[in-house]
Amino acid sequence: MRTRLLIEPVVARLAALSATSEQIAEMRLCLRKSFTAPSWRQYENWDNRLHRVIAESTQNTLLLALLDTLNAVRRAVAWGRLRHNKVKPDPDHHSFAEHEALVDAIEDRDMDRAAKCMRRHLETVERNLLRALADD
């Protein structure tokens, strides 16, 4: 999470600068699909895709390769056991609103807001993980 917090806000900032309308449309598709995902696995696939499209939007292949490596590590970590709802995300799952605010900022070309939204999202994820570990 510390590494994600260092890199992904910058990625979101760059995405706000250079995302194409097609990439923004794909981000919106990821939002819709993640919200209606019938399982955590499908939610995570759409969540991963959203974060990758944001990275692709930077038009920076080296940065994308770094994020692919980081995401491979992220997927290898067994976070599933830390979930309260074991079936699928609850309708009020924090990521839904946070992801939407992030994509809105990217679409609005607001680089500062995009970086802040990504940082806020990742800080929430980190807090939830730490809380779940403490409860475990």
Helices and strands as residue ranges (DSSP letters): H 2-18, H 21-35, H 40-56, H 61-76, G 80-82, H 94-107, H 111-135
